[in-house]
Amino acid sequence: MHTSSHGGPALFRLVRHWARQWAPDVVERFAAGAPASWTVPNLFVIQAIDGATGEEVTVADVARQLGIDRSVASRMVTEAARAGFVVRSTSTRDARRAVLTLTDTAKEFLDASQAHQRQAFEALVGHWPEEDRERFAGYLSRLADEVLG
């Protein structure tokens, strides 16, 4: 029998597993025939920009989303921009800040990533009754919204 006290350790076991696994899987699966710029670091930047909230997404937002130092995020964003995934423009609020937006190519990479994530979820819980899958998906979404905003 599982109790709520098992939830924390189970969550962190899953986080460790998926943190190492999902992005390389996406790159391996979808990068065949795609440009060499479809890399794990570029995917992380794309996901961070997509997941950031607010009207203007900045390097600081990417750093916060990825849990890394701002200087490391800046280098990663620079590489993603060089690869054609990110466009930097000047903030309308503060001319010293760069605003980051995703290109159509980045959105294609993001779509492939999210398709992979949906398939992975179905592979994990597809044998569960639909009601359980829907409830679990709702709880995961709720948790993500509460933690990440």
DSSP file (Angstrom, degrees, kcal/mol; ACC not computed):
  #  RESIDUE AA STRUCTURE BP1 BP2  ACC     N-H-->O    O-->H-N    N-H-->O    O-->H-N    TCO  KAPPA ALPHA  PHI   PSI    X-CA   Y-CA   Z-CA
    1    1 A M              0   0    0      0, 0.0     2,-0.4     0, 0.0     0, 0.0   0.000 360.0 360.0 360.0 135.9    0.0    0.0    0.0
    2    2 A H        -     0   0    0      3,-0.0     2,-0.3     2,-0.0     0, 0.0  -0.813 360.0-170.6 -99.6 138.5    1.2    3.5   -0.9
    3    3 A T    >   -     0   0    0     -2,-0.4     3,-2.2     1,-0.0     4,-0.4  -0.756  42.4 -97.8-118.8 170.0    0.6    6.4    1.4
    4    4 A S  G >> S+     0   0    0      1,-0.3     3,-1.2    -2,-0.3     4,-0.5   0.753 119.0  70.5 -61.0 -21.9    1.2   10.1    0.9
    5    5 A S  G 34 S+     0   0    0      1,-0.3    -1,-0.3     2,-0.2     3,-0.2   0.725  94.4  55.8 -67.4 -18.8    4.5    9.7    2.7
    6    6 A H  G <> S+     0   0    0     -3,-2.2     4,-2.1     1,-0.2    -1,-0.3   0.634  88.4  81.6 -82.7 -14.5    5.8    7.8   -0.4
    7    7 A G  H <> S+     0   0    0     -3,-1.2     4,-2.8    -4,-0.4     5,-0.2   0.895  87.3  50.7 -60.9 -45.2    4.9   10.7   -2.7
    8    8 A G  H  X S+     0   0    0     -4,-0.5     4,-2.3     2,-0.2     5,-0.2   0.967 113.7  41.9 -61.3 -56.4    8.0   12.8   -2.1
    9    9 A P  H  > S+     0   0    0      0, 0.0     4,-2.1     0, 0.0    -1,-0.2   0.895 116.1  50.6 -58.9 -39.1   10.6   10.1   -2.7
   10   10 A A  H  X S+     0   0    0     -4,-2.1     4,-2.3     2,-0.2    -2,-0.2   0.923 109.3  51.4 -64.2 -43.3    8.6    8.8   -5.7
   11   11 A L  H  X S+     0   0    0     -4,-2.8     4,-2.5    -5,-0.2    -1,-0.2   0.931 111.9  45.9 -58.3 -46.8    8.4   12.3   -7.2
   12   12 A F  H  X S+     0   0    0     -4,-2.3     4,-2.4     2,-0.2    -1,-0.2   0.823 109.0  54.8 -71.8 -30.5   12.1   12.9   -6.9
   13   13 A R  H  X S+     0   0    0     -4,-2.1     4,-2.1    -5,-0.2    -1,-0.2   0.930 112.2  45.2 -62.6 -44.1   13.0    9.5   -8.3
   14   14 A L  H  X S+     0   0    0     -4,-2.3     4,-3.1     2,-0.2     5,-0.3   0.908 111.1  52.5 -65.9 -42.2   10.9   10.3  -11.4
   15   15 A V  H  X S+     0   0    0     -4,-2.5     4,-2.6     1,-0.2     5,-0.2   0.937 110.2  48.3 -60.0 -46.8   12.3   13.8  -11.6
   16   16 A R  H  X S+     0   0    0     -4,-2.4     4,-1.3     2,-0.2    -1,-0.2   0.924 114.4  46.9 -59.7 -44.0   15.9   12.4  -11.6
   17   17 A H  H  X S+     0   0    0     -4,-2.1     4,-1.5     1,-0.2     3,-0.4   0.962 117.0  40.6 -62.8 -52.5   15.0    9.9  -14.3
   18   18 A W  H  X S+     0   0    0     -4,-3.1     4,-2.0     1,-0.2     5,-0.4   0.808 107.1  62.5 -71.6 -29.2   13.2   12.3  -16.6
   19   19 A A  H  < S+     0   0    0     -4,-2.6     4,-0.2    -5,-0.3    -1,-0.2   0.873 113.9  36.0 -61.9 -35.6   15.7   15.1  -16.2
   20   20 A R  H  < S+     0   0    0     -4,-1.3    -1,-0.2    -3,-0.4    -2,-0.2   0.761 126.4  37.9 -84.1 -25.9   18.3   12.8  -17.7
   21   21 A Q  H  X S+     0   0    0     -4,-1.5     4,-1.9    -5,-0.1    -3,-0.2   0.892  98.8  60.7 -99.9 -45.6   16.1   11.0  -20.2
   22   22 A W  H  X S+     0   0    0     -4,-2.0     4,-2.2     1,-0.2     5,-0.2   0.892 103.1  46.1 -66.0 -46.6   13.5   13.2  -21.9
   23   23 A A  H  > S+     0   0    0     -5,-0.4     4,-2.5    -4,-0.2     5,-0.2   0.935 113.7  47.5 -66.7 -46.1   15.5   15.8  -23.7
   24   24 A P  H  > S+     0   0    0      0, 0.0     4,-2.8     0, 0.0    -1,-0.2   0.889 111.5  53.7 -60.3 -35.2   18.1   13.4  -25.2
   25   25 A D  H  X S+     0   0    0     -4,-1.9     4,-2.7     2,-0.2     5,-0.2   0.924 109.3  47.7 -61.9 -44.2   15.2   11.2  -26.3
   26   26 A V  H  X S+     0   0    0     -4,-2.2     4,-2.9     2,-0.2     5,-0.4   0.943 113.8  46.6 -62.2 -48.0   13.6   14.1  -28.1
   27   27 A V  H  X S+     0   0    0     -4,-2.5     4,-2.2     1,-0.2    -2,-0.2   0.930 115.4  45.9 -61.8 -45.9   16.8   15.1  -29.8
   28   28 A E  H  < S+     0   0    0     -4,-2.8     4,-0.4    -5,-0.2    -1,-0.2   0.910 118.0  42.8 -63.0 -42.5   17.6   11.6  -30.9
   29   29 A R  H  < S+     0   0    0     -4,-2.7    -2,-0.2    -5,-0.2    -1,-0.2   0.892 127.6  25.6 -73.8 -40.7   14.1   10.9  -32.1
   30   30 A F  H  < S+     0   0    0     -4,-2.9    -3,-0.2    -5,-0.2    -2,-0.2   0.625 106.2  72.1-103.3 -14.8   13.4   14.1  -33.9
   31   31 A A    ><  +     0   0    0     -4,-2.2     3,-2.4    -5,-0.4     2,-0.4   0.665  65.5 111.7 -79.1 -14.4   16.8   15.4  -34.9
   32   32 A A  T 3  S+     0   0    0     -4,-0.4    -4,-0.0     1,-0.3     4,-0.0  -0.446  98.3   4.2 -60.2 117.6   17.3   12.7  -37.6
   33   33 A G  T 3  S+     0   0    0      1,-0.4    -1,-0.3    -2,-0.4    -2,-0.1   0.300 113.2 109.6  86.4  -9.6   17.2   14.8  -40.8
   34   34 A A  S <  S-     0   0    0     -3,-2.4    -1,-0.4     1,-0.2    -3,-0.1  -0.496  82.7 -77.4 -90.7 166.6   16.9   18.0  -38.8
   35   35 A P    >   -     0   0    0      0, 0.0     3,-1.9     0, 0.0    -1,-0.2  -0.204  40.7-112.0 -60.0 155.4   19.7   20.6  -38.6
   36   36 A A  T 3  S+     0   0    0      1,-0.3    -5,-0.0    -3,-0.1    -2,-0.0   0.657 110.6  77.7 -62.8 -15.2   22.6   19.8  -36.2
   37   37 A S  T 3   +     0   0    0      1,-0.1     2,-2.1    46,-0.1    -1,-0.3   0.562  62.3 101.9 -74.3  -7.1   21.4   22.7  -34.1
   38   38 A W    <   +     0   0    0     -3,-1.9     2,-0.2    -7,-0.1    -1,-0.1  -0.560  58.0 147.9 -77.5  82.9   18.6   20.5  -32.6
   39   39 A T     >  -     0   0    0     -2,-2.1     4,-2.2     1,-0.1     5,-0.2  -0.727  62.7-110.2-117.0 164.4   20.6   20.0  -29.4
   40   40 A V  H  > S+     0   0    0     -2,-0.2     4,-2.5     2,-0.2     5,-0.2   0.934 116.8  50.7 -60.9 -48.3   19.6   19.4  -25.8
   41   41 A P  H  > S+     0   0    0      0, 0.0     4,-2.0     0, 0.0    -1,-0.2   0.912 111.3  48.7 -59.1 -40.1   20.9   22.8  -24.6
   42   42 A N  H  > S+     0   0    0      1,-0.2     4,-2.4     2,-0.2    -2,-0.2   0.897 110.3  51.4 -65.5 -38.2   18.9   24.6  -27.4
   43   43 A L  H  X S+     0   0    0     -4,-2.2     4,-2.8     1,-0.2     5,-0.2   0.903 107.3  53.3 -64.0 -40.0   15.8   22.6  -26.5
   44   44 A F  H  X S+     0   0    0     -4,-2.5     4,-2.4     2,-0.2    -2,-0.2   0.915 109.9  47.6 -60.6 -42.8   16.2   23.6  -22.8
   45   45 A V  H  X S+     0   0    0     -4,-2.0     4,-2.6     2,-0.2     5,-0.2   0.928 112.2  49.4 -64.0 -44.9   16.4   27.3  -23.9
   46   46 A I  H  X S+     0   0    0     -4,-2.4     4,-2.5     1,-0.2    -2,-0.2   0.933 112.8  47.1 -60.0 -46.8   13.3   26.9  -26.1
   47   47 A Q  H  X S+     0   0    0     -4,-2.8     4,-2.3     1,-0.2    -1,-0.2   0.890 111.6  51.7 -62.6 -39.5   11.4   25.2  -23.3
   48   48 A A  H  X S+     0   0    0     -4,-2.4     4,-1.1    -5,-0.2    -2,-0.2   0.914 111.5  45.8 -65.3 -43.3   12.4   27.9  -20.8
   49   49 A I  H >< S+     0   0    0     -4,-2.6     3,-0.5     1,-0.2    -2,-0.2   0.924 114.3  48.6 -65.6 -43.3   11.3   30.8  -23.0
   50   50 A D  H 3< S+     0   0    0     -4,-2.5    -2,-0.2    -5,-0.2    -1,-0.2   0.871 114.3  46.5 -63.2 -36.3    8.0   29.0  -23.8
   51   51 A G  H 3< S+     0   0    0     -4,-2.3    -1,-0.2    -5,-0.2    -2,-0.2   0.593  89.3 104.2 -84.8 -11.1    7.5   28.3  -20.0
   52   52 A A    <<  -     0   0    0     -4,-1.1     2,-0.3    -3,-0.5     5,-0.1  -0.391  61.9-141.8 -72.2 148.7    8.3   31.8  -18.8
   53   53 A T        +     0   0    0     -2,-0.1     2,-0.1     3,-0.1     3,-0.1  -0.716  53.2  62.0-107.1 161.0    5.5   34.1  -17.8
   54   54 A G  S    S-     0   0    0     -2,-0.3     3,-0.1     1,-0.1    -2,-0.0  -0.295  87.6 -82.8 109.0 164.6    5.1   37.8  -18.4
   55   55 A E  S    S+     0   0    0      1,-0.2     2,-0.5    -2,-0.1    -1,-0.1   0.855 115.2  40.2 -74.0 -35.7    4.9   40.0  -21.4
   56   56 A E  S    S-     0   0    0     -3,-0.1     2,-0.5    43,-0.0    -1,-0.2  -0.963  73.3-153.4-121.4 119.4    8.7   40.2  -22.0
   57   57 A V        -     0   0    0     -2,-0.5    43,-3.3    43,-0.5     2,-0.2  -0.776  21.4-178.5 -92.2 130.7   10.9   37.1  -21.6
   58   58 A T     >  -     0   0    0     -2,-0.5     4,-1.8    41,-0.2     3,-0.3  -0.670  45.0 -97.3-121.3 174.7   14.5   37.9  -20.7
   59   59 A V  H  > S+     0   0    0     39,-0.4     4,-2.8     1,-0.2     5,-0.2   0.871 123.9  59.0 -59.4 -37.4   17.7   36.0  -20.1
   60   60 A A  H  > S+     0   0    0      1,-0.2     4,-2.3     2,-0.2    -1,-0.2   0.883 103.8  51.3 -60.6 -37.6   17.0   36.3  -16.3
   61   61 A D  H  > S+     0   0    0     -3,-0.3     4,-2.7     2,-0.2    -1,-0.2   0.908 109.6  49.5 -64.8 -41.8   13.7   34.4  -17.0
   62   62 A V  H  X S+     0   0    0     -4,-1.8     4,-2.4     2,-0.2    -2,-0.2   0.927 110.7  50.2 -62.2 -44.9   15.5   31.7  -18.8
   63   63 A A  H  X>S+     0   0    0     -4,-2.8     5,-2.0     1,-0.2     4,-1.3   0.921 112.5  47.2 -59.0 -44.0   18.0   31.4  -15.9
   64   64 A R  H  <5S+     0   0    0     -4,-2.3     3,-0.2     1,-0.2    -2,-0.2   0.918 112.0  49.6 -64.8 -44.0   15.2   31.2  -13.4
   65   65 A Q  H  <5S+     0   0    0     -4,-2.7    -1,-0.2     1,-0.2    -2,-0.2   0.874 118.5  38.8 -62.9 -38.0   13.3   28.6  -15.5
   66   66 A L  H  <5S-     0   0    0     -4,-2.4    -1,-0.2    -5,-0.2    -2,-0.2   0.578 105.4-125.8 -91.1 -10.0   16.4   26.4  -15.9
   67   67 A G  T  <5 +     0   0    0     -4,-1.3     2,-0.3     1,-0.2    -3,-0.2   0.888  68.0 122.5  67.9  38.9   17.7   27.0  -12.3
   68   68 A I      < -     0   0    0     -5,-2.0    -1,-0.2    -6,-0.2    -2,-0.1  -0.804  69.9 -78.5-128.2 168.8   21.1   28.2  -13.6
   69   69 A D     >  -     0   0    0     -2,-0.3     4,-2.4     1,-0.1     3,-0.2  -0.331  39.9-120.4 -65.2 147.0   23.3   31.2  -13.3
   70   70 A R  H  > S+     0   0    0      1,-0.2     4,-2.5     2,-0.2     5,-0.1   0.860 112.4  54.6 -59.7 -37.4   22.4   34.2  -15.5
   71   71 A S  H  > S+     0   0    0      2,-0.2     4,-1.8     1,-0.2    -1,-0.2   0.886 109.2  47.4 -67.0 -37.1   25.8   34.2  -17.2
   72   72 A V  H  > S+     0   0    0     -3,-0.2     4,-2.3     2,-0.2    -2,-0.2   0.919 112.2  50.1 -67.6 -43.0   25.3   30.5  -18.2
   73   73 A A  H  X S+     0   0    0     -4,-2.4     4,-2.9     1,-0.2     5,-0.2   0.898 107.6  54.7 -60.8 -40.3   21.8   31.3  -19.4
   74   74 A S  H  X S+     0   0    0     -4,-2.5     4,-2.5     1,-0.2    -1,-0.2   0.914 108.8  47.1 -61.0 -43.4   23.1   34.2  -21.4
   75   75 A R  H  X S+     0   0    0     -4,-1.8     4,-2.1     2,-0.2    -1,-0.2   0.906 112.9  49.3 -64.8 -40.4   25.6   31.9  -23.2
   76   76 A M  H  X S+     0   0    0     -4,-2.3     4,-2.4     2,-0.2    -2,-0.2   0.910 111.7  48.3 -65.7 -41.2   22.9   29.3  -23.9
   77   77 A V  H  X S+     0   0    0     -4,-2.9     4,-2.6     2,-0.2     5,-0.2   0.905 109.1  54.1 -65.0 -41.1   20.6   32.0  -25.3
   78   78 A T  H  X S+     0   0    0     -4,-2.5     4,-2.4    -5,-0.2    -1,-0.2   0.918 110.5  46.4 -58.7 -43.8   23.3   33.4  -27.5
   79   79 A E  H  X S+     0   0    0     -4,-2.1     4,-2.0     2,-0.2    -2,-0.2   0.910 111.8  50.6 -65.2 -42.5   23.9   29.9  -28.9
   80   80 A A  H  <>S+     0   0    0     -4,-2.4     5,-2.8     2,-0.2     6,-0.8   0.869 111.7  48.4 -64.0 -35.9   20.2   29.3  -29.4
   81   81 A A  H ><5S+     0   0    0     -4,-2.6     3,-1.3     4,-0.2    -2,-0.2   0.914 110.0  51.4 -68.4 -42.8   20.0   32.7  -31.2
   82   82 A R  H 3<5S+     0   0    0     -4,-2.4    -2,-0.2     1,-0.3    -1,-0.2   0.851 108.3  53.2 -60.6 -34.3   23.0   31.8  -33.4
   83   83 A A  T 3<5S-     0   0    0     -4,-2.0    -1,-0.3    -5,-0.2    -2,-0.2   0.530 122.0-108.1 -80.7  -6.1   21.2   28.5  -34.2
   84   84 A G  T < 5S+     0   0    0     -3,-1.3    22,-0.3    -4,-0.3    21,-0.3   0.670  91.5 107.0  91.7  17.4   18.1   30.4  -35.3
   85   85 A F  S   <S+     0   0    0     -5,-2.8    18,-2.1     1,-0.2     2,-0.4   0.704  74.7  43.7 -97.7 -23.7   15.8   29.5  -32.5
   86   86 A V  E     -A  102   0A   0     -6,-0.8     2,-0.5    16,-0.2    -2,-0.2  -0.958  60.6-156.1-129.9 140.1   15.7   32.8  -30.6
   87   87 A V  E     -A  101   0A   0     14,-2.7    14,-1.9    -2,-0.4     2,-0.5  -0.967  13.0-151.6-113.0 130.4   15.3   36.4  -31.7
   88   88 A R  E     +A  100   0A   0     -2,-0.5     2,-0.3    12,-0.2    12,-0.2  -0.865  22.1 167.7 -99.8 132.3   16.6   39.1  -29.4
   89   89 A S  E     -A   99   0A   0     10,-2.3    10,-3.8    -2,-0.5     2,-0.3  -0.913  40.4 -89.4-135.9 166.9   15.0   42.5  -29.5
   90   90 A T  E     -A   98   0A   0     -2,-0.3     8,-0.2     8,-0.2     5,-0.1  -0.576  44.7-111.7 -80.8 136.9   15.1   45.6  -27.3
   91   91 A S        -     0   0    0      6,-2.4     6,-0.1     3,-0.6    -1,-0.1  -0.355  10.3-144.9 -63.9 141.6   12.6   45.8  -24.4
   92   92 A T  S    S+     0   0    0      1,-0.2     3,-0.2     2,-0.1    -1,-0.1   0.644 102.0  47.2 -79.5 -15.2   10.0   48.5  -24.7
   93   93 A R  S    S+     0   0    0      1,-0.3     2,-0.3     4,-0.1    -1,-0.2   0.784 127.8  13.9 -93.7 -32.6   10.2   48.9  -21.0
   94   94 A D    >   -     0   0    0      3,-0.1     3,-2.4     1,-0.1    -3,-0.6  -0.867  61.0-154.0-150.8 107.8   14.0   49.1  -20.5
   95   95 A A  T 3  S+     0   0    0     -2,-0.3    -1,-0.1     1,-0.3    -3,-0.0   0.614  94.2  65.4 -62.4 -12.1   16.3   49.7  -23.5
   96   96 A R  T 3  S+     0   0    0     -6,-0.1     2,-0.3     2,-0.0    -1,-0.3   0.640  92.2  78.0 -82.6 -13.5   19.1   47.9  -21.6
   97   97 A R  S <  S-     0   0    0     -3,-2.4    -6,-2.4    -6,-0.1     2,-0.4  -0.725  72.1-138.8-101.7 145.5   17.2   44.6  -21.6
   98   98 A A  E     -A   90   0A   0     -2,-0.3     2,-0.4    -8,-0.2   -39,-0.4  -0.850  13.2-146.5 -98.7 136.1   16.9   42.1  -24.4
   99   99 A V  E     -A   89   0A   0    -10,-3.8   -10,-2.3    -2,-0.4     2,-0.4  -0.857  13.9-144.5-100.8 137.1   13.5   40.5  -25.0
  100  100 A L  E     +A   88   0A   0    -43,-3.3   -43,-0.5    -2,-0.4     2,-0.3  -0.870  20.5 174.2-108.4 132.1   13.6   36.9  -26.3
  101  101 A T  E     -A   87   0A   0    -14,-1.9   -14,-2.7    -2,-0.4     2,-0.3  -0.959  29.7-114.8-131.6 154.1   11.1   35.4  -28.7
  102  102 A L  E     -A   86   0A   0     -2,-0.3   -16,-0.2   -16,-0.2     2,-0.1  -0.636  24.1-135.8 -88.7 143.6   10.9   32.0  -30.4
  103  103 A T     >  -     0   0    0    -18,-2.1     4,-2.1    -2,-0.3     5,-0.2  -0.374  31.8-101.3 -85.1 171.9   11.3   31.6  -34.1
  104  104 A D  H  > S+     0   0    0      1,-0.2     4,-1.9     2,-0.2     5,-0.1   0.870 125.3  55.6 -61.6 -36.2    9.1   29.3  -36.2
  105  105 A T  H  > S+     0   0    0    -21,-0.3     4,-2.0     2,-0.2    -1,-0.2   0.904 107.0  49.6 -62.9 -41.1   11.9   26.8  -36.2
  106  106 A A  H  > S+     0   0    0    -22,-0.3     4,-2.9     1,-0.2    -2,-0.2   0.902 108.3  53.1 -63.6 -40.7   12.0   26.9  -32.4
  107  107 A K  H  X S+     0   0    0     -4,-2.1     4,-2.7     2,-0.2    -1,-0.2   0.856 107.0  52.2 -65.0 -33.7    8.2   26.3  -32.3
  108  108 A E  H  X S+     0   0    0     -4,-1.9     4,-2.1     2,-0.2    -1,-0.2   0.922 111.6  46.0 -64.8 -44.1    8.7   23.3  -34.6
  109  109 A F  H  X S+     0   0    0     -4,-2.0     4,-2.2     2,-0.2    -2,-0.2   0.908 113.4  50.1 -63.8 -43.1   11.3   21.9  -32.2
  110  110 A L  H  X S+     0   0    0     -4,-2.9     4,-2.8     2,-0.2     5,-0.2   0.913 108.9  51.5 -62.3 -44.5    9.0   22.7  -29.2
  111  111 A D  H  X S+     0   0    0     -4,-2.7     4,-2.4     1,-0.2    -1,-0.2   0.910 110.1  49.3 -59.2 -42.9    6.0   21.0  -30.9
  112  112 A A  H  X S+     0   0    0     -4,-2.1     4,-2.1     2,-0.2    -1,-0.2   0.906 111.7  49.9 -62.6 -41.2    8.2   17.9  -31.5
  113  113 A S  H  X S+     0   0    0     -4,-2.2     4,-2.2     1,-0.2    -2,-0.2   0.927 111.9  46.5 -62.7 -46.0    9.2   18.0  -27.8
  114  114 A Q  H  X S+     0   0    0     -4,-2.8     4,-2.4     2,-0.2    -1,-0.2   0.854 109.8  53.9 -69.0 -33.9    5.7   18.3  -26.5
  115  115 A A  H  X S+     0   0    0     -4,-2.4     4,-2.3    -5,-0.2    -1,-0.2   0.919 109.6  49.2 -62.9 -42.1    4.5   15.5  -28.8
  116  116 A H  H  X S+     0   0    0     -4,-2.1     4,-2.6     2,-0.2    -2,-0.2   0.907 109.8  51.2 -61.9 -42.2    7.2   13.3  -27.4
  117  117 A Q  H  X S+     0   0    0     -4,-2.2     4,-2.3     2,-0.2    -2,-0.2   0.901 110.1  48.8 -64.3 -41.1    6.1   14.3  -23.8
  118  118 A R  H  X S+     0   0    0     -4,-2.4     4,-2.3     2,-0.2    -1,-0.2   0.911 112.8  48.4 -64.2 -41.0    2.5   13.4  -24.6
  119  119 A Q  H  X S+     0   0    0     -4,-2.3     4,-2.4     2,-0.2    -2,-0.2   0.891 110.6  51.0 -65.8 -39.0    3.5   10.0  -26.0
  120  120 A A  H  X S+     0   0    0     -4,-2.6     4,-1.8     2,-0.2    -2,-0.2   0.908 109.6  50.4 -64.8 -41.3    5.8    9.3  -23.0
  121  121 A F  H  X S+     0   0    0     -4,-2.3     4,-2.5     1,-0.2     5,-0.2   0.937 112.1  47.1 -61.4 -46.4    2.9   10.1  -20.7
  122  122 A E  H  X S+     0   0    0     -4,-2.3     4,-2.2     1,-0.2    -2,-0.2   0.875 109.7  53.7 -64.1 -37.1    0.6    7.7  -22.6
  123  123 A A  H  < S+     0   0    0     -4,-2.4    -1,-0.2     1,-0.2    -2,-0.2   0.859 113.1  44.5 -65.1 -33.7    3.3    5.0  -22.7
  124  124 A L  H  < S+     0   0    0     -4,-1.8    -2,-0.2    -5,-0.2    -1,-0.2   0.897 133.5  13.8 -76.8 -41.7    3.5    5.3  -18.9
  125  125 A V  H >< S+     0   0    0     -4,-2.5     3,-2.1    -5,-0.2    -2,-0.2   0.276  88.2 110.6-123.1  10.6   -0.1    5.4  -17.9
  126  126 A G  T 3< S+     0   0    0     -4,-2.2    -3,-0.1     1,-0.3    -1,-0.1   0.750  78.6  57.5 -60.0 -24.1   -2.0    4.3  -21.1
  127  127 A H  T 3  S+     0   0    0     -4,-0.2    -1,-0.3    -5,-0.2    -2,-0.1   0.532  89.1  95.9 -84.4  -6.0   -3.0    1.0  -19.4
  128  128 A W  S <  S-     0   0    0     -3,-2.1    -3,-0.0     1,-0.1     5,-0.0  -0.457  93.7 -88.2 -77.2 155.1   -4.7    2.9  -16.6
  129  129 A P    >>  -     0   0    0      0, 0.0     4,-2.3     0, 0.0     3,-0.6  -0.354  40.1-114.6 -58.6 145.8   -8.4    3.6  -16.8
  130  130 A E  H 3> S+     0   0    0      1,-0.3     4,-2.8     2,-0.2     5,-0.2   0.868 115.8  56.5 -54.0 -40.6   -9.2    6.8  -18.6
  131  131 A E  H 3> S+     0   0    0      1,-0.2     4,-2.2     2,-0.2    -1,-0.3   0.895 108.7  46.8 -60.0 -40.4  -10.6    8.4  -15.5
  132  132 A D  H <> S+     0   0    0     -3,-0.6     4,-2.8     2,-0.2     5,-0.2   0.905 111.8  50.7 -68.3 -41.7   -7.3    7.7  -13.6
  133  133 A R  H  X S+     0   0    0     -4,-2.3     4,-2.6     1,-0.2    -2,-0.2   0.929 112.8  46.3 -60.4 -45.2   -5.2    9.1  -16.5
  134  134 A E  H  X S+     0   0    0     -4,-2.8     4,-2.3     2,-0.2    -2,-0.2   0.910 113.8  47.9 -64.8 -43.1   -7.3   12.3  -16.7
  135  135 A R  H  X S+     0   0    0     -4,-2.2     4,-2.5    -5,-0.2    -2,-0.2   0.934 113.5  47.4 -63.7 -46.2   -7.2   12.8  -12.9
  136  136 A F  H  X S+     0   0    0     -4,-2.8     4,-2.7     1,-0.2    -2,-0.2   0.919 111.3  50.9 -62.6 -43.9   -3.5   12.2  -12.8
  137  137 A A  H  X S+     0   0    0     -4,-2.6     4,-2.5    -5,-0.2    -1,-0.2   0.900 110.5  50.5 -59.7 -40.9   -2.9   14.6  -15.7
  138  138 A G  H  X S+     0   0    0     -4,-2.3     4,-2.6     2,-0.2    -2,-0.2   0.911 110.4  48.4 -63.4 -42.8   -5.0   17.2  -13.9
  139  139 A Y  H  X S+     0   0    0     -4,-2.5     4,-2.6     2,-0.2    -2,-0.2   0.911 111.8  49.5 -65.0 -41.4   -3.0   16.8  -10.7
  140  140 A L  H  X S+     0   0    0     -4,-2.7     4,-2.6     2,-0.2    -2,-0.2   0.927 112.6  47.5 -62.5 -44.1    0.3   17.0  -12.6
  141  141 A S  H  X S+     0   0    0     -4,-2.5     4,-2.7     2,-0.2    -2,-0.2   0.918 112.1  50.1 -62.4 -43.7   -0.9   20.2  -14.3
  142  142 A R  H  X S+     0   0    0     -4,-2.6     4,-2.5     2,-0.2    -2,-0.2   0.925 111.4  48.2 -60.5 -45.9   -2.1   21.7  -11.1
  143  143 A L  H  X S+     0   0    0     -4,-2.6     4,-2.5     2,-0.2     5,-0.3   0.929 112.2  48.8 -61.7 -46.0    1.2   20.9   -9.4
  144  144 A A  H  X S+     0   0    0     -4,-2.6     4,-3.1     1,-0.2     5,-0.5   0.917 112.3  48.7 -61.4 -43.1    3.2   22.5  -12.3
  145  145 A D  H  X S+     0   0    0     -4,-2.7     4,-1.6     1,-0.2    -1,-0.2   0.900 113.6  46.6 -63.8 -40.7    1.0   25.6  -12.2
  146  146 A E  H  < S+     0   0    0     -4,-2.5    -2,-0.2    -5,-0.2    -1,-0.2   0.879 121.0  36.8 -69.8 -37.4    1.3   26.0   -8.5
  147  147 A V  H  < S+     0   0    0     -4,-2.5    -2,-0.2    -5,-0.2    -3,-0.2   0.902 130.4  27.8 -81.7 -42.6    5.1   25.5   -8.5
  148  148 A L  H  <        0   0    0     -4,-3.1    -3,-0.2    -5,-0.3    -2,-0.2   0.583 360.0 360.0-100.9 -11.8    6.0   27.2  -11.7
  149  149 A G     <        0   0    0     -4,-1.6    -4,-0.2    -5,-0.5    -3,-0.1   0.462 360.0 360.0  88.1 360.0    3.3   29.8  -12.0
